[in-house]
Amino acid sequence: MRAAAVYILLFLAVLVTPFRLRRPGAAAPQGLMEVPASFGYNAIMPDDLYEHDVLAWSERQAALLRRVARGERVNDVDWDHVVEEIEDVGISELNAVYSYLRQILVHLLKLHGWPDLESEQHWRGEIAAFQSDAARRFAPSMRQRIDLAKIYDQARRQIDLTRYGGKPALAPPAICPVTLDELLATPVEDLEAAFSPAGAG
């Protein structure tokens, strides 16, 4: 019996940490917000949960928003952080596409700059992977937010600092020779051809 009691106490300790338990009807301490719990108790969740456990926070907010969607009156939605996270979703996706596009251009410039290296097949594979990821995450509203000329200039600056076999890259095209749509969907060999002297000219 003693072992069973110890087990139950350990279980309760895990259950209530980092939460506190109170009986229904008792006032919540200041700085804490209520969340439902089992066995006739309400758990008290710290209002700084967002800063300490974003997974628990997100699960809690999702549950609350589902209740709001059902027409329930809910007072504990962390609206400031919910709005912030919704905005961050779009910004995060835009930044991801931006990064993939820059990596595609960097690798195309590598193929152009060092055409005889053994790494060229690896670079082509990287371009195909980055292109697939960029196309998958690209959204129409991103088009007006993506400055391809700026991304290309960043890629060129990165290549200017790169050396293979102690040699700098061949001079890249002055302006990006492909469009955003081409960068997202054109086969790698065609993109590579667009960066060649004949294609860029």
N, C-alpha and C positions, 0 to 999 in steps of 0.2 A: 504493500500500500504506500509505503514511504517513497519508493522509487516512482510509483505512478504519480504521486503528488508532486515530486520534483519535476517530472516530465511535463505535467500540466503547467507548473509555474514557469518553466523555461519557455513553453509554447506561448503563454500569455505575454511573457516579456518580449518575445520576438514580435508578437502580434501588435502590441501597442507602441513599439519603438519604430519610427520617431514620433508616433502619435500618442495622444492621451485619451483616456476613456472617461465619459461622464454619463450619468443616467439621463434619460429623456426628461426635458423640462428644466434642467439646470442651465444656468446662463453660461455661455462660452466665455472663457477668459479673453481679455483684450489682446489683440494681435494674433488671434487664432481664428480659423474658420471651420465650420462644421462640415463633416462628410458622413454619409451613412455608414453604419457598421452593423455586424450581425449580433445576434443574441440579445437584442433589446437595448444595445448601447449605441451611442453616437461617438465616432472618433473625432478628435480635434486635430486638424491639420494646420501646420504652421503657414502663415500667410507669405513667408519668404521661400516656400517650397520651390518656386520657379528658379531661384538662384541655386538651390542645393540638389534638386532631383527633378530634372526636366521631364524624365520619363513618367514618374508618378504624377507630376503636374499635368502633363498632356493627357494622360488617361483620365484624370479627375475632370479636367475641363471638357473633354469629349463627352463624358457621362452627363455633365451638367447641361451641355448644349443640346444633347439628345432630349433631355427633359424640357428644355425651352422649346424645341421643335414640336414637342407633343402638346404645347400650350400650358405647361406648368409654370408657375411663378417661382423663379430661382434667384436668390440674392447673392450667391457666392461665386458667380462667374468672374474670373480675373480678366475683365474686358481689355484693360490696357495692354497686357501681355498677349492676349489672344489676337488683338488687332495687329500688334507688332509682329507676331509670328506669321500671320497671314500675309502681311507685306513682305516679310523675309523669304517666304516660299518663292514668290515670283522673282525677287532679286537674286536669290540663290540659283535659281534655274537660269536666269540671264547670265550670271557670272560664269556658270558652268559652260554654257554654250560659247561664251566669249573666250574662255580658256581653251576649249576644244578647237575653235577656229584658229586661235594663235598657234597652237601646236601643229595643226595641219600646215599652216604657212611656214612655220619653222622647218618642218621636215621637207616640205617642197623646196625650200631654199637650200637645205642641205643637199638634196638630190641635184639641184642646179649647181651648187657651189663646189661640190666634190663628186663629180660624175663617175669616177672610176674606183671608188672605194668598195670594199667587200660589204660594207654596212648598208648598201643601197636597198637590198631586199628587205632587210629589217626595217628600214625607214618607210618603205612602201607599205609594209604590214601595219606599222604604227599609224600611217595616214589613214588607211582603211578603217582601223579601229576608232580613231578620233572622229572620222567622218560619220561613222555609224552612230556613235554616241551623240554627236552634235545634232544630227538629223532627228534622232529619237526625242531629244529634249527641246528642240526648237519649236517655238510657238509664233504664230503670225504677228502678234503684237510686239515681238522682239525686233522685227525688221527695222522699225523706226528708231530703235534704241542702239542698234549695232552700227558702229562707225568702222567699216572695213578698212578704210585708208589708215585710220589710227592703229588698228590691230596689225596691219601690214608693216607700218613703221616700227612698231614694237618688235615684231619678228625680225626685221632687218637689223635692228640694233643688237638683238641677241646674237645673230649670225656674225655681225661685225666683230664680236668679242670671242668667237669660236675659232679654234684651230684643230685641224686633223693632219697628223703627220708633220706638224710644225708649219703647215701652210694655211693661209687664209682662204676664204671662199672666193670663187669667181664672182665678179661684180653682178649683183642681182638686178632684176628689172627695176627701173626707177619708180614705177607705180605698180600696184597690184594688177596682174594681167587677167584675173578672173573675177567674176561677180560673186556675191553672196550665194545666190542660187546654185551657181556652178560649184562653189566650194562645198556645198552641202550634198550635192547629188551626182556630180560628174565622176566617172571612173578615174581611178588614180593615174592610169597611164595617160589619159587625156589632160588631166591637171598638170602632170609632169611635162607634157609636150607644150602646154601653154607657157611654161616658164623657160623653155628653150629660146635661144636667140631668134629663131625663125618665128616661133609662136608668139613671143613677147613683142616682136617687131610688127 
